Amino acid sequence: MSGPRFDLPTIEEETAPWWEAARKGELLIRRCGDCGRAHLYPRPFCPSCWSQNVAWERAAGTGTLYTWSEVRVNDLPPFKGRVPYIAAIVDLDEGPRLETNIVGAAEAELAIGMRVRVDFRADDEADLTVPVFRPA
């Protein structure tokens, strides 16, 4: 029997639609019906105007690379088996920033501001699908 998975998110009622959409290959964001601003992480109120008039919408899945770091050492399971990997922050075209991984490119090929598009990595063991990004 293997130990606990430290790389798995806690899926709660508020975030469950986001994870279910990812499983279907869709990226969701929340948008405020009052001020119009989009946000992530999912929450029941707008972080800009505090309105509770927020709803899910499908994001385009495109954005720009804000920053990244190539992780070469991580001794925590299961990350040790994934190194090297690229941890990144992507500015979605709708506005929110998303912490993610970059796949399909070497660290030397990356540039701040480069266009990226969403892809999805399934973890069958955990029954979870995670949005990742690759060069557009």
C-alpha positions in Angstrom: 0.0 0.0 0.0 1.4 3.4 -1.0 1.4 6.4 1.3 -0.8 9.6 1.0 -0.7 11.6 -2.2 0.6 15.1 -1.3 0.2 16.3 -4.9 -3.6 16.0 -4.9 -6.0 18.9 -4.3 -8.8 18.9 -1.9 -11.9 18.9 -4.0 -14.7 20.8 -2.2 -18.3 21.7 -3.2 -17.1 25.0 -4.6 -14.3 23.6 -6.7 -16.0 20.4 -7.9 -17.4 21.9 -11.1 -13.9 23.1 -12.1 -12.4 19.6 -11.6 -15.3 17.9 -13.4 -14.9 20.3 -16.4 -11.1 19.6 -16.5 -11.9 15.9 -16.7 -14.0 16.7 -19.8 -11.1 18.8 -21.3 -12.6 22.2 -20.5 -11.1 25.0 -18.5 -13.6 27.0 -16.4 -13.3 30.4 -14.7 -15.7 32.4 -12.6 -17.1 35.7 -13.7 -18.9 38.4 -11.7 -22.3 39.4 -13.0 -22.0 42.8 -11.4 -18.5 44.1 -12.2 -17.7 41.7 -15.1 -14.3 40.6 -13.8 -13.2 37.0 -14.1 -11.3 35.2 -11.3 -9.6 32.0 -10.3 -9.3 30.2 -7.8 -13.1 29.4 -7.6 -14.9 31.1 -4.7 -18.5 32.1 -4.0 -17.9 35.8 -4.3 -16.1 38.3 -6.5 -12.6 39.2 -5.1 -12.9 42.6 -6.8 -16.3 43.9 -5.7 -17.4 41.2 -3.2 -20.6 40.5 -5.1 -22.0 37.0 -4.7 -23.4 37.2 -8.3 -20.7 34.9 -9.8 -21.1 32.2 -12.4 -19.0 29.6 -14.2 -18.0 30.2 -17.8 -15.8 28.3 -20.2 -12.4 29.9 -20.7 -10.8 30.0 -24.2 -7.8 28.1 -22.8 -5.3 30.5 -24.1 -3.0 33.0 -22.5 0.6 34.2 -22.0 3.4 32.9 -19.9 4.0 35.2 -17.0 6.8 33.4 -15.3 8.3 29.9 -14.7 10.9 27.9 -12.9 12.3 24.6 -13.9 12.2 22.3 -10.9 15.2 19.9 -10.9 15.1 18.6 -7.4 12.0 17.7 -5.4 12.3 14.8 -3.0 8.6 14.6 -2.0 6.7 11.7 -3.6 5.5 11.6 -6.3 7.3 14.7 -7.5 10.7 13.0 -7.3 9.7 10.9 -10.3 8.6 13.9 -12.3 11.7 16.1 -12.2 12.6 18.0 -14.2 9.3 19.8 -14.7 8.4 23.4 -15.4 6.2 25.1 -12.7 4.6 28.2 -14.3 2.1 31.0 -13.9 0.0 31.8 -16.9 -2.1 34.9 -17.5 -5.3 33.7 -19.1 -6.8 35.8 -21.9 -9.8 36.4 -19.6 -7.6 38.0 -16.9 -7.0 35.5 -14.1 -3.6 34.0 -13.4 -3.3 30.3 -13.0 -0.5 28.2 -11.4 0.3 25.3 -13.7 2.9 23.3 -15.5 4.3 23.8 -18.9 4.6 20.7 -21.1 5.9 20.1 -24.6 8.7 22.5 -24.4 12.2 22.7 -22.9 13.0 25.4 -20.4 15.4 27.1 -23.0 12.4 27.5 -25.4 10.3 29.5 -23.0 10.0 33.3 -23.0 8.0 35.7 -20.8 4.9 36.7 -22.8 4.9 33.7 -25.1 1.5 32.4 -26.1 0.3 29.2 -24.5 -2.8 27.0 -24.7 -4.3 24.6 -22.3 -3.9 20.9 -22.4 -4.9 18.3 -19.8 -2.9 15.7 -17.9 -4.9 12.7 -16.6 -3.8 11.0 -13.4 -5.8 7.7 -13.7 -4.6 6.4 -10.3 -6.0 9.5 -8.6 -9.0 9.8 -10.9 -8.1 13.4 -11.5 -7.4 15.6 -14.6 -5.1 18.6 -14.3 -4.9 21.6 -16.7 -1.4 22.1 -18.0 -0.2 24.4 -20.7 2.0 24.1 -23.8 3.3 26.6 -26.4 0.5 27.8 -28.7 
